Each structure stands twice: as structure tokens, then as C-alpha cells.
């Protein structure tokens, strides 16, 4: 927040200079000093950060409706109208079209697993190494998310799941589908990226 920045740097720069550069009136800054953020404003800021995180975890695809679902799943009390307002103020919007916006997605993974596969994509037996990932598909009813599991030996899809939200459950259902179909008799290496769907405790 601009006022908080000004307060933090008062020892380095003059208040009037910072207000001019940040395009705020110095009288507003002094009024803020007397009465900082209200409880409602603090709650808005907290939930805006949660909305940002959910949006980044979705690959910057989700709109306010699915962001609302994510916040409710996390135990937050919020309405679609509130999430829509906070998302709009923060410049967050659903992606339109197929192209993924450039940039780095998601936050720090919950669990960072070693890259055991290390690009050794040639395997000698079926059900030895499976790889999995999630993509998204635009439909007439909105975005759908598809998780697939591929056997590196045959390069065939051995499990899949499609849902309206990109969650850990989507990835788990694809894996369980592969296990149900293939019924492997020995341990199978599962290789994925470090997306949040693959780094939670459930996975």
C-alpha cells in the first residue's frame, strides 16, 4: 500500500516528495497515520492475497466463481460478489482463449521431490514408470481440466480424469484410474511436475 510505503521510508525521503511520486495527497497520508486500515480493509487485503494465490495456482485461468469455490474449500467465508469485487480491484480475471499467459505459475511447492526419473524416458517394461500432467480444455460450458497418466513403456494413456476444477483430487482420480486399469504387481515410479496438485499431502 502506498501510505505504508511512505511510512516505512520517511527517514530516507521527504513525505511530500514520496506523495508526489506516488500520486497521493500528503493530507491523506497524515489522515491515514491517525486512523490506519479498518478491520474491513485488513480483511479485504488478506482475502485478496488468498485470491491471488488461488488464481496463480490455477495457471491464471480461474474466474471469480471458481476462485470463490477455492476459498470456501480453504475454510473462508465469502460470497461470489465479494470475490468478484476484490478480484476486479486486484486486476484478476479469467483467461479468455486457449493461450496460456506467459509467466511463472504457482507459489512455492508444498513438497519438493527429487527428480528421480532425470529424463530417462526409455524404459524396458510396462508399468515401470508413469508420467502425469494436467491440461485445460475450453468447452461451451466453460473450462474443463484433464489429468492423464501415461505409461512411458507403451506411451499409452493408462488413466485419466476430467473435472471442472484443477485440484489435487483431479490428479488423484487420474492416478487411481490408472491403478484400477493396470493393477501393477510391483512398485511404479510416478513422475510429475511440482504443481500444487502434485505436492499436497493427499498426493
VEXDREN-2710 file (C-alpha; in Angstrom, 1 decimal):
% VEXDREN-2710
k/r/px/py/pz
1/UNK/0.0/0.0/0.0
2/UNK/1.3/3.5/-0.9
3/UNK/0.8/5.0/2.6
4/UNK/2.5/2.1/4.2
5/UNK/5.5/2.5/1.8
6/UNK/5.7/6.2/2.7
7/UNK/5.6/5.5/6.4
8/UNK/8.4/2.9/6.0
9/UNK/10.7/5.3/4.1
10/UNK/10.1/8.6/6.0
11/UNK/13.7/8.5/7.3
12/UNK/15.1/8.4/3.7
13/UNK/12.8/10.7/1.7
14/UNK/10.5/13.6/2.4
15/UNK/6.8/12.9/2.7
16/UNK/5.8/15.4/0.2
17/UNK/8.3/14.1/-2.4
18/UNK/7.1/10.5/-2.0
19/UNK/3.4/11.6/-2.1
20/UNK/4.2/13.5/-5.4
21/UNK/5.9/10.4/-6.9
22/UNK/3.2/8.0/-5.8
23/UNK/0.5/10.5/-6.8
24/UNK/-1.3/10.7/-3.5
25/UNK/-2.1/13.8/-1.4
26/UNK/0.0/14.3/1.7
27/UNK/-3.0/15.2/3.7
28/UNK/-4.4/11.8/3.0
29/UNK/-1.2/10.2/4.3
30/UNK/-1.4/12.1/7.6
31/UNK/-5.1/11.2/7.9
32/UNK/-4.1/7.6/7.4
33/UNK/-1.5/7.9/10.2
34/UNK/-4.1/8.9/12.6
35/UNK/-6.5/6.2/11.6
36/UNK/-4.8/3.2/9.7
37/UNK/-6.7/0.5/7.9
38/UNK/-10.0/-0.5/9.2
39/UNK/-10.7/-4.1/10.2
40/UNK/-12.7/-4.5/6.9
41/UNK/-9.8/-3.1/4.9
42/UNK/-7.4/-5.5/6.6
43/UNK/-9.7/-8.4/5.8
44/UNK/-10.0/-7.3/2.2
45/UNK/-6.2/-7.3/1.9
46/UNK/-5.9/-10.7/3.5
47/UNK/-8.5/-12.3/1.2
48/UNK/-7.1/-10.5/-1.8
49/UNK/-3.8/-12.3/-1.2
50/UNK/-5.7/-15.6/-0.9
51/UNK/-7.5/-14.9/-4.2
52/UNK/-4.1/-14.1/-5.9
53/UNK/-2.7/-17.4/-4.7
54/UNK/-5.6/-19.4/-5.9
55/UNK/-5.5/-17.6/-9.2
56/UNK/-1.8/-18.3/-9.6
57/UNK/-2.3/-21.9/-8.7
58/UNK/-4.9/-22.2/-11.5
59/UNK/-2.4/-21.1/-14.1
60/UNK/-4.1/-17.7/-14.1
61/UNK/-7.2/-19.2/-15.7
62/UNK/-9.9/-19.2/-13.0
63/UNK/-12.6/-16.5/-12.8
64/UNK/-14.3/-15.3/-9.6
65/UNK/-16.7/-18.2/-9.4
66/UNK/-14.1/-20.9/-9.2
67/UNK/-11.9/-18.7/-7.0
68/UNK/-14.8/-18.4/-4.6
69/UNK/-15.1/-22.2/-4.6
70/UNK/-11.3/-22.5/-3.8
71/UNK/-11.6/-20.0/-0.9
72/UNK/-14.6/-21.8/0.5
73/UNK/-12.7/-25.1/0.3
74/UNK/-10.0/-23.5/2.3
75/UNK/-12.5/-22.6/5.0
76/UNK/-13.0/-18.9/4.1
77/UNK/-16.4/-17.3/4.4
78/UNK/-17.0/-15.2/1.3
79/UNK/-19.6/-14.5/-1.4
80/UNK/-19.2/-14.5/-5.1
81/UNK/-19.9/-10.8/-5.2
82/UNK/-17.2/-10.1/-2.7
83/UNK/-14.6/-12.2/-4.5
84/UNK/-15.6/-10.6/-7.8
85/UNK/-15.1/-7.1/-6.3
86/UNK/-11.7/-7.9/-4.8
87/UNK/-10.5/-9.7/-7.9
88/UNK/-11.6/-6.8/-10.1
89/UNK/-9.7/-4.3/-7.8
90/UNK/-6.6/-6.5/-8.0
91/UNK/-6.8/-6.9/-11.8
92/UNK/-7.6/-10.6/-11.6
93/UNK/-9.7/-12.0/-14.4
94/UNK/-10.5/-15.4/-16.0
95/UNK/-8.4/-16.2/-19.1
96/UNK/-10.2/-15.9/-22.4
97/UNK/-9.0/-18.2/-25.2
98/UNK/-6.5/-21.1/-25.3
99/UNK/-3.1/-19.5/-25.0
100/UNK/-1.5/-19.7/-21.5
101/UNK/-0.4/-16.3/-20.3
102/UNK/3.4/-16.1/-20.0
103/UNK/5.0/-16.0/-16.6
104/UNK/5.8/-18.2/-13.6
105/UNK/2.8/-20.0/-12.1
106/UNK/2.0/-21.1/-8.6
107/UNK/3.8/-20.5/-5.4
108/UNK/6.4/-22.5/-3.6
109/UNK/5.6/-26.2/-3.8
110/UNK/4.4/-27.9/-0.6
111/UNK/6.8/-30.8/-1.1
112/UNK/9.8/-30.7/-3.4
113/UNK/10.6/-34.3/-4.5
114/UNK/13.8/-35.3/-6.2
115/UNK/13.8/-35.7/-9.9
116/UNK/14.4/-39.4/-9.8
117/UNK/13.5/-40.0/-13.4
118/UNK/16.1/-37.5/-14.6
119/UNK/14.8/-37.5/-18.2
120/UNK/15.4/-41.3/-18.6
121/UNK/12.3/-41.7/-20.8
122/UNK/13.3/-45.0/-22.3
123/UNK/12.0/-47.9/-20.1
124/UNK/12.2/-51.6/-20.7
125/UNK/8.9/-52.9/-19.2
126/UNK/5.3/-51.8/-18.9
127/UNK/4.1/-50.3/-15.6
128/UNK/7.6/-49.3/-14.5
129/UNK/7.3/-45.6/-15.0
130/UNK/4.2/-43.5/-15.3
131/UNK/4.2/-39.8/-16.0
132/UNK/1.2/-37.4/-15.3
133/UNK/0.2/-33.9/-16.0
134/UNK/-2.9/-31.6/-16.3
135/UNK/-4.1/-29.6/-19.2
136/UNK/-7.2/-27.5/-19.7
137/UNK/-9.8/-27.5/-22.5
138/UNK/-12.3/-24.8/-23.4
139/UNK/-15.9/-26.1/-23.8
140/UNK/-19.3/-24.5/-24.3
141/UNK/-19.9/-24.8/-20.5
142/UNK/-16.6/-23.2/-19.5
143/UNK/-13.1/-24.6/-18.8
144/UNK/-12.6/-28.3/-18.1
145/UNK/-9.4/-29.7/-16.7
146/UNK/-8.0/-33.1/-17.8
147/UNK/-5.4/-35.1/-15.9
148/UNK/-3.8/-38.0/-17.7
149/UNK/-1.4/-40.8/-16.7
150/UNK/0.9/-42.2/-19.4
151/UNK/2.9/-45.4/-19.3
152/UNK/6.4/-44.5/-20.6
153/UNK/6.9/-48.0/-22.0
154/UNK/3.9/-48.0/-24.3
155/UNK/3.3/-44.2/-24.5
156/UNK/-0.4/-45.0/-23.9
157/UNK/-2.8/-43.3/-21.6
158/UNK/-3.5/-45.7/-18.8
159/UNK/-5.5/-43.4/-16.6
160/UNK/-7.4/-40.1/-16.8
161/UNK/-9.9/-37.8/-15.0
162/UNK/-11.7/-34.7/-16.1
163/UNK/-13.3/-32.1/-13.7
164/UNK/-14.4/-28.5/-13.7
165/UNK/-11.7/-27.5/-11.3
166/UNK/-7.9/-28.1/-11.2
167/UNK/-7.5/-29.7/-7.7
168/UNK/-5.5/-32.4/-6.1
169/UNK/-8.5/-34.7/-6.4
170/UNK/-8.3/-34.3/-10.2
171/UNK/-4.8/-35.7/-10.2
172/UNK/-5.6/-38.4/-7.6
173/UNK/-8.6/-39.7/-9.6
174/UNK/-6.4/-40.0/-12.7
175/UNK/-3.8/-42.0/-10.8
176/UNK/-6.4/-44.2/-9.2
177/UNK/-7.9/-44.8/-12.6
178/UNK/-4.5/-46.0/-13.8
179/UNK/-4.1/-48.3/-10.8
180/UNK/-7.5/-49.8/-11.3
181/UNK/-7.0/-50.4/-15.0
182/UNK/-3.4/-51.7/-14.9
183/UNK/-3.3/-53.3/-11.4
184/UNK/0.5/-53.2/-11.3
185/UNK/2.2/-56.1/-9.4
186/UNK/5.2/-54.1/-8.4
187/UNK/6.2/-50.6/-7.4
188/UNK/5.7/-48.0/-10.1
189/UNK/7.6/-44.7/-10.4
190/UNK/5.2/-41.7/-10.8
191/UNK/6.8/-38.6/-12.4
192/UNK/5.0/-35.2/-12.4
193/UNK/5.9/-31.5/-12.2
194/UNK/5.9/-29.6/-8.9
195/UNK/2.4/-28.1/-9.3
196/UNK/0.4/-27.7/-6.2
197/UNK/-1.9/-30.6/-7.3
198/UNK/1.1/-33.0/-7.1
199/UNK/2.7/-31.7/-3.9
200/UNK/-0.1/-31.9/-1.3
201/UNK/-0.2/-34.4/1.5
202/UNK/-3.0/-36.3/-0.3
203/UNK/-0.9/-36.9/-3.4
END
